[in-house]
Amino acid sequence: MAWQLHYTSEAAGPSGRAGFQFVAESPGLPPGLAGKVAAYLAYKPPPDAPLAPTPAQVAELPIALAYGTLGELSVLTRCVYLGQDYSGRYGNFLGHAVVAAPGELTGLRPVEFWQASLWSDVPAPPGTALPELADPLPGDRVDPESLAAWLARGGEAAYTRLGVLLEIVGTALSRGHGRLLLVSADVEEIVRWIGVISYSLPWPVAARLPFLTYSADPATAPYVIVGTTPDVWIPSDLDAAVVRLDDPPDAPPSPGRFARTVTDCWRRSDLAGIDAISELGALDEQPDHDAFEPETSAALLAFCRGDPSVTAEEQTAIARTLSADLPEWLWHDLGRMSGHMGFELASAVRDLAPVDTAERCAARCAVLALRDPTLPPPRPALRPDTRDALHREAARALAAARDLDELARATRVAHAVGAPVTGADLGAATRALVRDGRGDLGSLLERIPADLREAALAGAITGIEESAAGIRQSMLSDAVCGLLEPRDLSHAPRTGTAVVLFLVGRERISRIDATVMLIRLGSGVHDDLSTDRDAALLSVWEAPPGIAECSALVGRLGNALSVSPHLSDLPIRTFLAAGFEDPEVVRLAELVRDTVPGYPATDAEVVLLATGVGEAARPRDAAALLQRLEGLGQDADEELLREAVAAAARALTRRDPRFRAAVVKESPQAGRAGLTRAWLDGRRGRDEQLALLEVAVRLHLAAVTVPDLDAWARSQLSSWSLFGSVESHFKHDTELAAGLREMAKGRRGPPWKREAR
C-alpha cells in the first residue's frame, strides 16, 4: 500500500488558505506525515532557464525525481515545473509524492519509477482524495537490459566512468558519509547513471540510497547522489565528488573490488553476475547476520567466477561473512573453486556448506595443512574416498620435508586428516633426511603415530647405513639405539656396529656380547666394512681383558677369535697385564693353545713353557723347557717372550742353587747367558745374592763359565766382608768352600792388613 500527495501553489487549498500546500492526498494518511514529506518537495529551474518560459520550454526543463526514507517508509517524489501560479507569478511546480509502506517496494530500485505511469503532470483539484496505490508500478524506461546496451554504446569510456562512480558511491555507503554530484544538461543522462549504479548495488543497499535527479541547489540537497545542470553554481568547498558527465572520464587511481567486478559484469552484459551480487547483498538484511559489505560480495562473486586477482585478504573477509543460508548455486561454485581457497576460507566453507562442497573443502584444508607447517591440522574428511584421494598430496608433503621435524609434522598432519601414509613413502623420506643428517631422528620417532613408527625406523636404518660416520653417530641417540637394540641389523652392518658401540659404551651389554654381535655383523662384508668392524673391536677392547673375561671370550668365540687381529691380540694382552704367577693364566693359556690357531696359540705356548720351568722336576727338564722357549723367538711376541724368560727365571729363584746351577749347566750357551742375565737383572736381596754366588761357584767347579755371572761373582768376592759371609755360609761344604777360595784368588786382603804392609 502507498499513499499519494500533491503539493503546489493554490489560491485556496483544502483549508482555504493560499500558497504552496498539499492540495490532495490519499485517505488514511498517517497524521504528521505530510509535514515530513514536504521537506522532499522543492524545485527551481536551472539558472539559464527563461524567466517566463513558454509551455514548450517548461516541458524541456529537467524533472526532479527524488528518493529517500522516513523511518520504515519509502518516499518517492517527482517535481515538475508548472510556470505561473494562480496569481500569475512564475515559480510554481507540482510535487507529487508517493509514500510506500514497508515492503511495498521490495525488489525494486527506486529509480525504476522514472517516467512511471502513476505520476501526474498537473495537480489534482484541492481536496481531491487521491487513491491509495495497492501495487505501485514502475516505469519501463530504466531497466538492466537497456542500460547495458547504453553502456556498450558508450564504449570503454563509459565503463571507466562507471568504475569511478561505483568507487565513489561504494566508499560513501561504506563510510556512512560522502556524496556524488552528477552534472549534465541532460537529466536523462543522470537518470541512466543513477540507474546503472542502483542495479549495480545489492537491492537492500539500493533501497537505502537517497538520490535526486535534479537540483538547482545541490550544496544543500540531503541526498547521496544529486544531479544538476552545468549552469548551476557549485561551491568550491562542496563536500562531494563532482563528476561532469559531458567531460571525458578520469581513470580511477585504484578502483576497489566491488567497482572492478561490477564494471566487468556490465562490460560482459553479465546481468546474472550483477544479480548474484545483489542476491549476496540481500543477505545483510537478514536478522543476526553479519553485514555483507559490497566489496566482500563482489570479491565472493569474483572468486566463484575464477578471478585470479582475489587476494588472501579478500578471501579472509569472505570467510568471516559466510553463513549457511547462501544460495545453492553459490555453494556449488565455491566447491568448484575449492582448489584455489586459502585455509581460512576453505575451513569456513567446510563448516557451513552442503556435504559435497564441504568434502571438497575438507580435502583442500588437508592439502594446505600438509603444505604449510604453521597451519593447524584440520578434522579428517567424512568420506573414505575423499581421504584416499589425499594420498598423492601426503606423499608430496613427506617428500618435500626439509628436515625430520618437518617430516614428523607432515606425518602427524596426514594422519590427523585421514590421508593415507604408506610405509614406502614415509620410509623413503626418512631415509633421505637421515642420510643427510637433517634433524633429530629420536624426536621424529617419538612424535609420529605409533602405527607408522616401524616404517620410519626401517627407512632410518637404511639412511643411517648410507650416512657419514659423524652423521651416523648423531642420529643414534639413546632412544634410537633402544629401539634398534632388539632388531636384526645384519643387513646394515655400519648401523649395527654403531649401535653395538653405543650399547657397550653405556654398559648395557658386555664386551663379550658386543664382540659376538660385531663378528656376526661383519661376516661376509667387503673390505671397507671389515675395517669398520676392526675399528669397533679395537674400541671395545681398548682396555685389555682380565683373565676371566678373556677366558670367557675365548670359550665363546673359539677359533673365531682369529677373524680380527685385534681379537687375536687379546690373549697376549691379558698375559702381559696379568703376569705369569696367577694359576688362572695357565688355564687361559691352555684354552687358547687348544682353541685358537695361529700366533695366539704360539703366545699361549710361551706362557705354558715359562710357567712350566718353575715346576720342572729335574734340571734337565727345566733346561729343556727353556730351550723350547728360546726356540719360539722367531714366532712369539718379543715382549711376551722377554717377560716369559724373566718369569721363568723368577720361578727358578724359588729352587735351591744346586738345581739352578744344574739348569744352567744343562742349557745351551745362549740359554745360559739369557737365564743368568735375567737373574742378575732381577731384584736381589741378601739371600738371592748368596744363592747366585753359590750358583756361580758350582758352575766354576763344573768348569762351566757364564761370563756375566762369573764376572759378577768375582766382583762380589772382592769385598772382604761379603767373602767372609759366603765363606761362613759354605763352611759345612768343603767342595763349595774350596771352589769359593779358588774363585777368590787374587783378591786383596782385609783393610787392616793392607795398612800394615
FENSUL-V641379 format. One record per residue. OMEGA is omega in whole degrees, 0 to 359 (* if undefined). BURIAL is 1 if it has 24 or more other ideal C-beta (glycine too) atoms within 12 Angstrom, else 0. Layout:
OMEGA|BURIAL ; OMEGA|BURIAL
//
This chain:
179|1 ; 177|1 ; 178|1 ; 175|1 ; 173|1 ; 183|1 ; 180|1 ; 176|1 ; 186|1 ; 180|1 ; 180|0 ; 181|0 ; 181|1 ; 180|0 ; 178|0 ; 181|0 ; 181|0 ; 176|0 ; 179|0 ; 184|1 ; 173|1 ; 184|1 ; 181|1 ; 179|1 ; 179|1 ; 177|1 ; 177|0 ; 178|0 ; 181|1 ; 180|0 ; 177|0 ; 183|0 ; 182|1 ; 180|1 ; 179|0 ; 181|0 ; 183|1 ; 181|1 ; 180|0 ; 190|1 ; 177|1 ; 178|1 ; 169|1 ; 179|1 ; 176|1 ; 183|1 ; 183|0 ; 180|0 ; 178|1 ; 179|0 ; 179|0 ; 186|0 ; 173|0 ; 177|0 ; 179|0 ; 179|0 ; 177|0 ; 182|1 ; 181|0 ; 182|0 ; 184|1 ; 176|1 ; 181|1 ; 174|1 ; 183|1 ; 176|1 ; 176|1 ; 181|1 ; 172|1 ; 185|1 ; 179|0 ; 181|0 ; 175|1 ; 184|1 ; 173|1 ; 177|1 ; 177|1 ; 180|1 ; 177|1 ; 182|1 ; 180|1 ; 182|1 ; 185|1 ; 176|0 ; 183|0 ; 183|0 ; 181|0 ; 179|0 ; 176|0 ; 179|1 ; 181|1 ; 177|1 ; 174|1 ; 173|1 ; 180|1 ; 182|1 ; 173|1 ; 180|1 ; 186|1 ; 178|1 ; 180|1 ; 178|0 ; 184|0 ; 183|1 ; 183|1 ; 178|0 ; 181|0 ; 170|1 ; 183|1 ; 182|1 ; 177|1 ; 181|1 ; 171|1 ; 180|1 ; 176|1 ; 184|1 ; 184|0 ; 184|1 ; 177|1 ; 177|1 ; 178|0 ; 182|0 ; 175|1 ; 177|1 ; 181|0 ; 178|1 ; 180|0 ; 176|0 ; 180|0 ; 183|1 ; 169|0 ; 180|0 ; 182|1 ; 182|0 ; 184|0 ; 182|1 ; 178|0 ; 177|1 ; 181|1 ; 183|0 ; 183|1 ; 179|1 ; 186|1 ; 184|1 ; 181|0 ; 178|1 ; 178|1 ; 179|1 ; 179|0 ; 178|1 ; 181|1 ; 179|0 ; 179|0 ; 177|1 ; 185|0 ; 179|0 ; 180|0 ; 179|1 ; 176|1 ; 179|1 ; 180|1 ; 178|1 ; 179|1 ; 184|1 ; 180|1 ; 178|1 ; 180|1 ; 183|1 ; 179|1 ; 179|1 ; 180|1 ; 180|1 ; 181|1 ; 183|1 ; 181|0 ; 176|0 ; 183|0 ; 182|0 ; 177|1 ; 178|1 ; 179|1 ; 184|1 ; 178|1 ; 176|1 ; 182|1 ; 181|0 ; 176|1 ; 177|1 ; 180|1 ; 181|1 ; 181|1 ; 178|1 ; 176|1 ; 178|1 ; 180|1 ; 179|1 ; 182|1 ; 179|1 ; 178|1 ; 183|1 ; 170|1 ; 185|1 ; 180|1 ; 179|1 ; 178|1 ; 180|1 ; 178|1 ; 183|1 ; 179|1 ; 180|1 ; 177|1 ; 186|1 ; 179|1 ; 173|1 ; 175|1 ; 179|1 ; 186|1 ; 183|1 ; 183|0 ; 182|0 ; 186|1 ; 182|0 ; 177|1 ; 177|1 ; 180|1 ; 174|1 ; 176|1 ; 182|1 ; 184|1 ; 184|1 ; 179|0 ; 179|1 ; 180|0 ; 180|1 ; 181|0 ; 181|0 ; 180|0 ; 180|0 ; 180|0 ; 173|1 ; 184|1 ; 180|1 ; 179|1 ; 188|1 ; 179|1 ; 180|0 ; 176|0 ; 183|0 ; 172|1 ; 178|0 ; 179|0 ; 182|1 ; 180|0 ; 182|0 ; 181|1 ; 182|1 ; 182|1 ; 182|1 ; 182|1 ; 185|1 ; 182|1 ; 178|1 ; 178|1 ; 177|1 ; 178|1 ; 181|1 ; 180|1 ; 186|0 ; 181|0 ; 181|0 ; 177|1 ; 177|0 ; 178|1 ; 177|1 ; 180|1 ; 177|1 ; 178|1 ; 180|1 ; 177|1 ; 180|1 ; 180|1 ; 181|1 ; 184|1 ; 174|1 ; 183|1 ; 182|0 ; 174|0 ; 179|0 ; 177|0 ; 185|0 ; 172|1 ; 172|1 ; 178|1 ; 179|1 ; 182|1 ; 178|1 ; 180|1 ; 179|1 ; 179|1 ; 179|1 ; 180|1 ; 179|1 ; 181|1 ; 178|1 ; 177|1 ; 179|0 ; 183|1 ; 183|0 ; 179|0 ; 187|1 ; 177|0 ; 178|0 ; 178|0 ; 176|1 ; 178|1 ; 179|1 ; 177|1 ; 182|1 ; 185|1 ; 181|0 ; 179|1 ; 174|1 ; 185|1 ; 185|0 ; 174|0 ; 180|1 ; 185|0 ; 182|0 ; 181|0 ; 176|1 ; 179|1 ; 181|0 ; 178|1 ; 177|1 ; 179|1 ; 182|0 ; 184|1 ; 181|1 ; 179|0 ; 184|1 ; 166|1 ; 187|1 ; 184|1 ; 179|1 ; 180|1 ; 179|1 ; 181|1 ; 179|1 ; 180|1 ; 183|1 ; 189|0 ; 191|1 ; 170|1 ; 194|0 ; 183|0 ; 178|1 ; 179|1 ; 180|1 ; 177|1 ; 181|1 ; 174|1 ; 177|1 ; 179|1 ; 178|1 ; 180|1 ; 180|1 ; 182|1 ; 179|1 ; 178|1 ; 182|1 ; 186|1 ; 183|0 ; 181|0 ; 183|0 ; 178|1 ; 178|0 ; 179|1 ; 175|1 ; 179|0 ; 176|1 ; 183|1 ; 187|0 ; 178|0 ; 182|0 ; 176|0 ; 180|1 ; 181|1 ; 181|0 ; 181|0 ; 184|1 ; 183|1 ; 180|0 ; 177|1 ; 179|1 ; 178|1 ; 180|0 ; 179|1 ; 182|1 ; 183|1 ; 181|0 ; 183|1 ; 176|0 ; 184|1 ; 176|1 ; 177|0 ; 179|1 ; 178|1 ; 181|1 ; 179|1 ; 180|1 ; 179|1 ; 179|1 ; 180|1 ; 179|1 ; 182|1 ; 182|1 ; 178|1 ; 179|1 ; 179|1 ; 174|1 ; 182|1 ; 177|0 ; 181|1 ; 181|0 ; 182|1 ; 180|1 ; 181|1 ; 180|1 ; 179|1 ; 181|1 ; 184|1 ; 183|1 ; 178|1 ; 180|1 ; 181|1 ; 177|1 ; 184|1 ; 173|1 ; 184|1 ; 182|1 ; 179|1 ; 178|1 ; 178|1 ; 184|1 ; 179|1 ; 189|1 ; 184|1 ; 179|1 ; 186|0 ; 183|0 ; 178|0 ; 186|1 ; 183|1 ; 179|0 ; 179|1 ; 181|1 ; 178|1 ; 177|1 ; 180|1 ; 180|1 ; 178|1 ; 179|1 ; 177|1 ; 181|1 ; 183|1 ; 187|1 ; 175|1 ; 186|0 ; 181|0 ; 178|0 ; 180|1 ; 181|1 ; 182|0 ; 181|0 ; 188|1 ; 176|1 ; 178|1 ; 184|0 ; 182|0 ; 180|1 ; 176|1 ; 178|0 ; 183|1 ; 186|1 ; 183|1 ; 186|0 ; 173|0 ; 183|0 ; 181|1 ; 178|0 ; 181|0 ; 187|1 ; 179|1 ; 179|1 ; 179|1 ; 179|1 ; 179|1 ; 180|1 ; 179|1 ; 179|1 ; 178|1 ; 184|1 ; 180|1 ; 177|1 ; 177|0 ; 180|0 ; 176|0 ; 171|0 ; 179|0 ; 178|0 ; 178|1 ; 178|1 ; 179|0 ; 181|1 ; 178|1 ; 180|1 ; 181|1 ; 178|1 ; 178|1 ; 179|1 ; 185|1 ; 183|1 ; 176|0 ; 181|0 ; 181|1 ; 194|0 ; 184|0 ; 177|0 ; 175|1 ; 177|1 ; 177|0 ; 180|1 ; 180|1 ; 178|1 ; 178|1 ; 179|1 ; 178|1 ; 179|1 ; 180|0 ; 185|1 ; 177|1 ; 173|0 ; 183|0 ; 179|0 ; 171|1 ; 184|1 ; 182|1 ; 181|0 ; 180|1 ; 178|1 ; 179|1 ; 180|1 ; 180|1 ; 179|1 ; 181|0 ; 187|1 ; 185|1 ; 182|0 ; 176|0 ; 177|1 ; 183|1 ; 181|1 ; 182|1 ; 178|1 ; 180|0 ; 176|1 ; 180|1 ; 181|1 ; 186|1 ; 179|1 ; 181|1 ; 178|1 ; 178|1 ; 180|1 ; 182|1 ; 182|1 ; 185|1 ; 185|1 ; 187|1 ; 185|1 ; 183|0 ; 179|0 ; 180|0 ; 179|1 ; 179|1 ; 180|1 ; 176|1 ; 181|1 ; 178|1 ; 179|1 ; 180|1 ; 181|1 ; 185|1 ; 189|0 ; 190|1 ; 179|1 ; 174|0 ; 187|1 ; 174|1 ; 178|1 ; 177|1 ; 179|1 ; 178|1 ; 178|1 ; 177|1 ; 180|1 ; 182|1 ; 178|1 ; 182|1 ; 181|1 ; 179|1 ; 183|1 ; 183|1 ; 182|1 ; 184|0 ; 182|1 ; 183|0 ; 177|0 ; 180|1 ; 180|0 ; 179|1 ; 180|1 ; 179|1 ; 178|0 ; 179|1 ; 179|1 ; 177|1 ; 178|1 ; 178|1 ; 181|1 ; 178|0 ; 185|1 ; 181|0 ; 186|0 ; 186|0 ; 177|1 ; 185|1 ; 181|0 ; 180|0 ; 180|1 ; 179|1 ; 179|1 ; 180|1 ; 179|1 ; 179|1 ; 180|1 ; 178|1 ; 179|1 ; 179|1 ; 179|1 ; 181|1 ; 178|1 ; 177|1 ; 176|0 ; 183|1 ; 184|0 ; 179|1 ; 180|0 ; 183|1 ; 180|1 ; 179|1 ; 178|1 ; 180|1 ; 181|1 ; 182|1 ; 184|1 ; 175|1 ; 186|0 ; 181|0 ; 180|0 ; 178|1 ; 182|1 ; 181|1 ; 182|1 ; 182|1 ; 177|1 ; 177|1 ; 178|1 ; 182|1 ; 181|1 ; 183|0 ; 178|1 ; 185|0 ; 168|0 ; 182|0 ; 181|0 ; 180|0 ; 177|1 ; 179|1 ; 180|1 ; 180|1 ; 178|1 ; 179|1 ; 177|1 ; 181|1 ; 180|1 ; 182|1 ; 178|1 ; 178|1 ; 179|1 ; 181|1 ; 180|0 ; 176|0 ; 183|1 ; 171|0 ; 193|1 ; 184|0 ; 181|1 ; 181|1 ; 179|1 ; 180|0 ; 182|1 ; 181|1 ; 178|1 ; 179|0 ; 183|1 ; 177|1 ; 176|0 ; 184|0 ; 184|0 ; 180|0 ; 178|1 ; 179|1 ; 179|0 ; 182|0 ; 180|1 ; 178|1 ; 182|0 ; 183|0 ; 190|1 ; 180|0 ; 180|0 ; 186|0 ; 181|0 ; 179|0 ; 181|1 ; 178|0 ; 178|0 ; 180|1 ; 182|1 ; 180|0 ; 179|0 ; 184|1 ; 178|1 ; 178|0 ; 178|0 ; 179|1 ; 180|0 ; 180|0 ; 186|0 ; 184|0 ; 178|0 ; 180|0 ; 181|0 ; 181|0 ; 180|0 ; *|0
//
